Amino acid sequence: MNWSQFYQQRKTRTRPLIVAHRGVPVMQPENTLPSFALALEQGADALETDLRFTRDGEIVLFHDATHDRRPRRGE
């Protein structure tokens, strides 16, 4: 769906638009493909995520400015 289609559909929607912020972080690790897939399976209309640039210009998908809450393997 592009922005023009979204704008037109917005005028005729009969229910709220459901946006999954970071997927379903209470059931899957946030900002992961499993979390996004679950959100869509549960009826989300859109996904919202957090992109950041690293010091060397790479893009990472992570909410926080530090890695303190970063998921560790096996957790």
Backbone hydrogen bonds, N-H to C=O, Kabsch-Sander energy under -0.5 kcal/mol:
donor,donor_aa,acceptor,acceptor_aa,energy
6,F,2,N,-2.6
7,Y,3,W,-2.7
8,Q,4,S,-2.1
9,Q,5,Q,-2.7
10,R,6,F,-2.4
11,K,7,Y,-1.0
11,K,8,Q,-0.5
12,T,8,Q,-0.6
12,T,9,Q,-1.1
13,R,9,Q,-0.9
13,R,10,R,-0.5
19,V,17,L,-0.7
20,A,18,I,-0.5
20,A,46,A,-2.8
21,H,19,V,-0.8
22,R,20,A,-0.8
22,R,48,E,-3.2
23,G,20,A,-0.8
27,M,24,V,-2.2
28,Q,24,V,-2.1
31,N,22,R,-1.7
32,T,29,P,-0.7
36,F,32,T,-2.4
37,A,33,L,-2.9
38,L,34,P,-2.2
39,A,35,S,-1.9
40,L,36,F,-2.1
41,E,37,A,-2.5
42,Q,38,L,-2.2
43,G,40,L,-1.4
44,A,39,A,-2.6
45,D,18,I,-2.4
46,A,18,I,-1.6
48,E,20,A,-2.6
51,L,49,T,-0.5
52,R,60,V,-2.7
54,T,58,E,-3.0
57,G,54,T,-2.1
60,V,52,R,-2.9
62,F,50,D,-1.2
62,F,60,V,-0.9
70,R,67,H,-1.8
75,E,72,R,-1.9
